[in-house]
Amino acid sequence: MNRPNAQPVASHFVDGAYVEDTAGAPIEVIYPATGEVIATVHEATEAVIEQALASAARAQVAWAATDPAERGRVLKRAAGMIRARNRELSVLETLDTGKPLQETLVADAASGADALEYFGGLAVDVTGTSMQFGGDWAYTIRRPLGVCVGIGAWNYPTQIACWKGAPALATGNAMIFKPSEATPLCALKVAEILVEAGLPAGLFNVVQGRGAVGGALTGDARVAKVSLTGSVPTGRKVAGAASGAMKHVTMELGGKSPILVFEDADLEDAISGAINGNFYSSGQICSNGTRVFVHEDIAEAFLTRLADRLEGVVMGDPLDEAVNYGPMTTEAQADIVMRYLQVARTEGARVVTGGTRLDREGAWIAPTVLADLTDDMTVVREEVFGPVMSVLTFRDEDEVIARANATQFGLSAGLFTRDITRAHRVVAQLMAGTCWINQYNLTPAGMPFGGSRQSGIGRENARMAMDHFTEVQTVYVGMSKVEAAF
Ligand code: NDP
């Protein structure tokens, strides 16, 4: 298959233009489907980081004073441009991540455009409140925070840049975005398009680098907020570093989410939900429902039909639109997944399907279903972040709720049942930030998304993301003489 050139114009996008500094350590961009190096970028040097911070701090002041309607128009124009260039951006996303083009054409740039359009529309609707105290009164204003830092994981590089950038920019902030070192390409395109759409220079900067670059940005006194998408251990580090200066944080972290399949569920829908919640993006999705609790009366039918449905997996060059399943994004993550599978076998898990690395170039792992599991096994407790579905069985409702909640995570949960009363009764008891009834992993821009417990703090998307990128200023207005004791 013809592969387009993935090498970006330069490594960083700062102050409205591509910027290079080859003094930074090189980062090779690997096409995960073949293991080939398809581009090289350089880690941001101190000079590039300083340029990003200084330009963001400067540009943010004027942007905050810009008519919100104009801010919104810029974001909506960018959304339109992203949609118009969807195929080109989807191909780049596939090259960056290895996710099949069939997926990226509908899920990545498209989701980024949705967020830009949604927050572009909301930009004019940042409102305060007023309170009456006799003749005196008070009112509140929502003010932007200033310079915000976004740090992304490698599974959704375009989407994460837009989900963080759009609400930040709509509310009058500047953003400096650091993509994962594994997928540095897509955020550069987002920055380029925003500027083409009319975003003034300095407001959306992209700097490349490993954790240390994220750490330098987080620690800078000019930064007011850090929004991270990443693992729980990184979240602890970043939130800890931000807390020293009382910076705002949004933490979108990992999970080990449950999907509950009751005996009256529509079996095909439940299996579709479990497939989407475990094998889409080769399982590299934070909100995946990797603990699938199936009622024991239908467990055999579920597993048999699931195995049939997995016959429909088509692997191959992810740029081929007939392919519906891709490799892991990094070799390192493929190794982690294989280690989890080894431990699962040692602890007594039965491999129903998959469980192997494919004998071909690239980081390929077959979609894997495990059964004969107990809740205390490592693969059932820990986030694997790969194509590994754990199928467990249950007998009654209270039991499965308790088991679903017996985890330190709380990102997502799903349940499948035709009993509407049970659906709402059960979902109200699940300790998870984002839940689905008879569906899984759909995340429209108008819906809050995020986790509870160790899975994070704050929410992305929906109106409440506007609150997370602003703070309230209260103004008390005295209307009468000031009384004083002396
Ligand atoms: P990591 O936690 O390893 O990295 C996340 C980002 O943080 C990367 O850009 C990384 O840089 C950077 N980073 C690492 N250390 C620091 C530091 N000390 N200071 C600042 N930044 C730092 O996550 P992965 O990239 O491996 O992504 C997988 C994880 O992300 C999974 O746990 C998954 O569940 C979670 N995730 C959560 C989502 C959500 O919305 N809740 C969505 C998607 C993924 P670098 O990679 O260059 O080292």
Residues whose N, C-alpha, C, O or C-beta is under 5 A from the ligand:
A	BS01	NDP	I151 G152 A153 W154 K178 P179 S180 E181 G209 R210 G211 G214 G215 T229 G230 S231 V232 T234 K237 V238 E252 L253 G254 G255 C286 S455
